């Protein structure tokens, strides 16, 4: 059964797709990976982690509000 996942208006899916595209591009090329490419992936990953924390906080606040109303 699918659980309803609220849309928090955050670009989480787009960031995950961007990370995937960066990683796939690195996998498909030959030669060494430079620092700039690694920094791009790391920056996107940090943004993903931050958004996931915000979403967890929003979900917890919503659960508290729903629990208080019951």
N, C-alpha and C positions, 0 to 999 in steps of 0.2 A: 504494500500500500504506500503510495507516495504521500509524503508529508508536505503540506503547503509551506513553501519557503517565501517569506515576504521579500519584496523588492525594496531595498533600503536606499535606492537611488545612487548607489556607489558603483564605480566602473570595475568591479572585481572580475567579471568575466572577460572584459577587454584586456585587463592586465594579465590574466592567466594566458590568454591567447597570444599576447605580445611576447610573454616569456617563452611560450612554446615555440613561436616563430623564431626567436633569437637562438634558442637551443638547437632547433632543427637546422637552421642556417649554419651553425658551427659544426654540426655532425656531417653535413653534406660537403664540406670544403676540405681542401688539403692544405697542409702547412700549419704553422704554429698559431695558437690563439693569442691575440695581444691583450694587454691589460685593459684597454678601452672596452673591448667586447665583454670581458668578465665584469667590469664595473657596470655596464648597462644591465646585464642579467641580475647582478646583485642589487642594483637600485630598484628594478622592477619587483624583485622578490621582497625587498624591504617594504615596498608600497603594498604588496599583497598581504604581507603579515600584518601591517598596520590596519588595513581595511578589515581583515578577519577579526582583529581584536575589537575594532569599533562595532562590527556586526554582532559579536558575542555580547558586548556591553548593551547594545540596543535591544537584543533579544532578552537579556536578563532583566532590563528595565521594563520591557513589555510584559514579561512573565510576572514580575512583582506587581505591576499595575493590574493585571488580570486577576492575580491571586487576591489582591486587596479588595477588588470589586465583588468577589464571590462571597 
